[in-house]
Amino acid sequence: MSRNYLYSIREGFIGLRRARLATFLCISSIAVSLTLLSVFLLLTINIQKMVRIFQGRMTFEVFVDQGLDESGIQDLARILRSMEGIEKINYISRDAALETFRTEFGQDPLEIYGENPLPASFQVKLARPFMTQNRIRERIQSIQGIPGVDEVIFHDKLYHSIDRYSNLIIVIDGVLFLIVLAAAILLVSNTIRLTLFAQRKNIEIMELVGATRGFIRRPYLIQGLIQGGLGGLIACLAAWILVFILHARLPNLLEVPAHWFLAPVFLGLVLGYAGSWIGLKKFLS
Amino acid sequence: MIQLSDVWYRYGNHQILCGIQMQVRPGELVFLMGPSGAGKSTILRLVHMELLPDRGRVVVADFDSQTVTSRDIPILRRKIGVVFQDFKLLEDRDVYENVSYALFATGVPRRKIKKKVFQVLAEVGLSHKRYAMVPELSGGEKQRVALARALVNEPFVLLADEPTGNLDSENTAEIMKLLQRINRRGTAILMATHNEDLVQKVPGRILRIREGKIAT
């Protein structure tokens, strides 16, 4: 590393020490902004995750004709398995359906009707790419046309409502994320600009004695990187603590990949560097 | 070495320089005399290439205002020393750091920097104050630090813009003695001043500026 670079790094650290208050304010504003952004990010990830879990559990109920015999049911199972887009089928016999009814409702239909009135059925799960409004409708129609099928039930209204509302929440969340991001960029760049404003005379003097723009800029960019990195680390720590606390209360809801915690640090470095670069442009002739 | 040919410069609606024609030869001491607002500082800023002329040409050593690029300007400034009435020192640094900055900017090794800074501080009589912070210094001492900074890169010319304007008579005399010594060593000096007494006491060529022109 050249002498100039070593000098710039040293000057960068010295500059931070000289302007302790400005450094503290800058790191704080980056940390607060990035913590807010991290919370939004976690929120978005979890909304998407919850929707995926819920939609993934939704299945068709394919009721079988009461008169269909064992071999007819096996043929129907074979046809269903061979259909495009069907991920999984689960056969529920009439006896199994009766047992489930007894467990869930605490009543015995045999006592009321004298015989088992419940039909056998298949629970059919579509593969994820087939879970669109049109494709679901197509599947329902084609299953309904198979001989031996009495009725197909799918709570498509519920499914699409969840889809619509989750999309709406994600859009609102995304817009809020962008607003907070824009506010964070403004806040950070203004804080850095204020710090540099206090240094404008020094920058002018540095130019007068023949320092190149790069030489003048470097210590301030290093300061921006340090401030951004530290602010990002604090935000990362705050997000980790938040996830840790929420995880204890909602173990199934929050699951964040470890590398996501590095996002605020990366974003902090970018914000600090870009903020210093843009701020300096104003003061360098 | 420094040549201004038919230089015109306007700031807003105010025509500051109207066809300035002048030169400074190696080792010369030239005083730019004139009242405030006459255009003395503008000439120095043109030589320092902080400003470029609207018309005409400024040539400083190998640098020509008509062809100079923004990359050339720092290189030119390292060959020119400059001192101002308001000193223009880095207030949050000590004397040593102020003087050494100009050397760090040019990539001089630290070992050489120390030697050079100590040498130039001894020359201006400030060795004992090398680790004093700028706000702790008197006006005369600040100007001597500014001079040390201007000289540390061994410039061929020193531009001085009212260097004694903020100093009492004792410090003025000290600074002028220093400038003469520097000049005797071969460094040309172009000094803007409106102090007639000062100019009469020091031998040098006088260029009088009136209404943006050199008075004949």
Interface residues (C-beta under 8 A of the other chain):
Chain A: S2 R3 N4 Y7 R18 K201 N202 E204 I205 M206 E207 L208 V209 G210 A211 T212 R213 F215 S285
Chain B: H48 E50 R71 P74 I75 L76 R77 R78 V82 K88 L89 L90 E91 D92 Y101 A102 F104 A105 T106 G107 P109 R110 R149 N153
